[in-house]
C-alpha cells in the first residue's frame, strides 16, 4: 500500500516564499492556475484576456505577498486580485471597442471559416458565450457572486470576504442570481421550443 506525500498548505508555502525560497511560489501557481482561469473566462469570455488576467494576478500576488494578512484566506485574497484585474481588462476592452466603432473595415465572412473549426469546439464556445450573456442580465453584484461560487468554487464566507459584504448578503446575492438565471434559462428554452415549432410546421 502506497501513501501519497502530504501536500504543503498555502500557509506553509507562503512562509517558505517569504523566507527566500521563491521557487515554492511555482507550487501556488500550479495549485490555483486552472480555477483562476475558469473564473477569468467567465468574466472576460476571451481565452487570451483570461490568461493575461491570471498571469497578472500571480505577478501582483508575488510582488504584494508581504502585504497579505494571514488572518484571512489566501485563496480569497488571490481571487480578489483576479477580480480587480478582470474588471480593469473588461473596462479597457470596452473603451477600445467604442473607439474602434466605425473605424474598422467590414470583415468578410466565408462559410469555410466555420467549417475549419471542430464542431465540438464550436459548441463549447457557443455555450460559454451563452453563459456569459446570461450573467450580464444579472445585477453586477449578483453576477460576481455567482461567478465566485460556481466558477471560482468559493465558499460563502470567502465570497463575502472577497466582495466586502456580510455572509447573509453573499448568500442572498448567489440565491437571487441563481433564481434570475433559472428564469432566463427557462425563457430561452421556451423561445427555442417556439422556433422549433415554426421549423417543423
Secondary structure by P-SEA (a helix, b strand, c coil): cccccccccaaaaaaaaaaccccaaaaaaaacaaaaaaaaaaccccaaaaaaaaaaaaaaaaaacccccccccaaaaaaaaaaaaaaaaaaaaaaaaaaacccccbbbbbccccccccaaaaaaaaaaaaaaaaaaaccaaaaaaaaaaccccccaaaaaaaacccaaaaaaaaaaaaaaaaaaaaaaaaaaaaaaaaaac
